[in-house]
Amino acid sequence: MLTDQEQTKIESIFIQIEPKILRSIQLYKESEIFRQGIIVGLPSNKRGFYDTLYINIEKITPWQLKTFDRRVKKDIPGMAFIEQYDTITRLGFRK
């Protein structure tokens, strides 16, 4: 379960990388698994908290990857993941 402090840091990283994303966390829906422009949250057993947060970016730039890597090492080491699906890259955090 991600803490409030971790969640706030994660949101700020996502906003820096993709400023146009919707600021509120949307619950995971299998039908929208690769939807872009939102922060997706997989809920934990405790109400109002999440186990995983991620964003999808199509055609990610080297700057976005470098910024993500730098911020992860500085703010939240050991929780980040990067997954590649054709032209979509998923950047996320799980605990």
C-alpha positions as a Markdown table, in Angstrom:
| # | Residue | x | y | z |
|---|---|---|---|---|
| 1 | Met | 0.0 | 0.0 | 0.0 |
| 2 | Leu | 1.4 | 3.4 | -1.0 |
| 3 | Thr | 1.4 | 6.0 | 1.7 |
| 4 | Asp | 0.0 | 9.5 | 1.2 |
| 5 | Gln | 3.5 | 10.9 | 1.1 |
| 6 | Glu | 4.6 | 8.4 | -1.6 |
| 7 | Gln | 1.5 | 9.0 | -3.6 |
| 8 | Thr | 2.1 | 12.8 | -3.6 |
| 9 | Lys | 5.7 | 12.3 | -4.8 |
| 10 | Ile | 4.6 | 9.9 | -7.5 |
| 11 | Glu | 1.9 | 12.3 | -8.7 |
| 12 | Ser | 4.5 | 15.1 | -8.9 |
| 13 | Ile | 6.8 | 12.9 | -11.0 |
| 14 | Phe | 4.1 | 12.0 | -13.4 |
| 15 | Ile | 3.0 | 15.6 | -13.8 |
| 16 | Gln | 6.6 | 16.7 | -14.5 |
| 17 | Ile | 7.0 | 14.0 | -17.2 |
| 18 | Glu | 3.5 | 14.4 | -18.7 |
| 19 | Pro | 2.0 | 17.9 | -17.8 |
| 20 | Lys | -1.2 | 17.3 | -19.7 |
| 21 | Ile | -2.4 | 14.3 | -17.6 |
| 22 | Leu | -5.5 | 14.4 | -15.5 |
| 23 | Arg | -4.5 | 15.2 | -12.0 |
| 24 | Ser | -6.9 | 12.9 | -10.2 |
| 25 | Ile | -6.2 | 9.1 | -9.9 |
| 26 | Gln | -8.6 | 6.9 | -11.9 |
| 27 | Leu | -9.4 | 3.4 | -10.8 |
| 28 | Tyr | -8.1 | 0.6 | -13.0 |
| 29 | Lys | -10.5 | -0.7 | -15.7 |
| 30 | Glu | -9.5 | -3.6 | -17.8 |
| 31 | Ser | -11.2 | -2.1 | -20.8 |
| 32 | Glu | -9.0 | 1.1 | -20.6 |
| 33 | Ile | -5.7 | -0.7 | -19.8 |
| 34 | Phe | -3.7 | 1.4 | -22.3 |
| 35 | Arg | -5.6 | 4.7 | -22.0 |
| 36 | Gln | -3.4 | 7.8 | -22.0 |
| 37 | Gly | -3.7 | 11.1 | -20.2 |
| 38 | Ile | -4.6 | 9.7 | -16.8 |
| 39 | Ile | -2.9 | 8.3 | -13.7 |
| 40 | Val | -4.3 | 4.8 | -13.2 |
| 41 | Gly | -4.5 | 3.3 | -9.7 |
| 42 | Leu | -4.9 | -0.3 | -8.7 |
| 43 | Pro | -6.6 | -0.2 | -5.3 |
| 44 | Ser | -5.3 | -1.9 | -2.1 |
| 45 | Asn | -7.4 | -3.7 | 0.4 |
| 46 | Lys | -7.5 | -0.5 | 2.5 |
| 47 | Arg | -10.1 | 1.9 | 1.2 |
| 48 | Gly | -8.7 | 5.1 | -0.4 |
| 49 | Phe | -5.1 | 3.7 | -0.9 |
| 50 | Tyr | -3.4 | 2.1 | -3.9 |
| 51 | Asp | -0.9 | -0.7 | -4.4 |
| 52 | Thr | 0.1 | 0.5 | -7.9 |
| 53 | Leu | 0.0 | 3.8 | -9.8 |
| 54 | Tyr | 1.0 | 4.1 | -13.4 |
| 55 | Ile | 0.7 | 6.2 | -16.6 |
| 56 | Asn | 0.8 | 5.2 | -20.3 |
| 57 | Ile | 2.8 | 7.4 | -22.7 |
| 58 | Glu | 2.8 | 6.8 | -26.5 |
| 59 | Lys | 6.1 | 7.5 | -28.2 |
| 60 | Ile | 8.0 | 8.4 | -25.0 |
| 61 | Thr | 10.9 | 10.8 | -25.5 |
| 62 | Pro | 14.5 | 10.3 | -24.1 |
| 63 | Trp | 14.0 | 13.4 | -21.9 |
| 64 | Gln | 10.9 | 11.8 | -20.3 |
| 65 | Leu | 12.8 | 8.6 | -19.6 |
| 66 | Lys | 15.8 | 10.4 | -18.2 |
| 67 | Thr | 13.6 | 12.6 | -16.0 |
| 68 | Phe | 11.7 | 9.6 | -14.7 |
| 69 | Asp | 14.9 | 7.8 | -13.9 |
| 70 | Arg | 16.5 | 10.8 | -12.2 |
| 71 | Arg | 13.4 | 11.5 | -10.0 |
| 72 | Val | 12.9 | 7.9 | -9.1 |
| 73 | Lys | 16.5 | 7.6 | -7.8 |
| 74 | Lys | 16.1 | 10.8 | -5.9 |
| 75 | Asp | 12.6 | 10.5 | -4.4 |
| 76 | Ile | 11.3 | 6.9 | -4.4 |
| 77 | Pro | 14.1 | 4.3 | -5.1 |
| 78 | Gly | 13.2 | 0.7 | -5.5 |
| 79 | Met | 9.5 | 1.0 | -6.4 |
| 80 | Ala | 9.5 | 2.0 | -10.0 |
| 81 | Phe | 8.8 | -0.1 | -13.1 |
| 82 | Ile | 8.9 | 0.5 | -16.9 |
| 83 | Glu | 7.0 | -1.7 | -19.3 |
| 84 | Gln | 6.9 | -1.5 | -23.1 |
| 85 | Tyr | 3.9 | -2.4 | -25.2 |
| 86 | Asp | 4.5 | -1.7 | -28.9 |
| 87 | Thr | 4.5 | 2.2 | -29.1 |
| 88 | Ile | 3.2 | 2.7 | -25.5 |
| 89 | Thr | 5.4 | 2.9 | -22.5 |
| 90 | Arg | 4.0 | 2.3 | -19.0 |
| 91 | Leu | 5.8 | 4.2 | -16.2 |
| 92 | Gly | 4.7 | 3.2 | -12.7 |
| 93 | Phe | 5.2 | 2.4 | -9.1 |
| 94 | Arg | 4.2 | -0.5 | -7.0 |
| 95 | Lys | 4.7 | -1.5 | -3.4 |
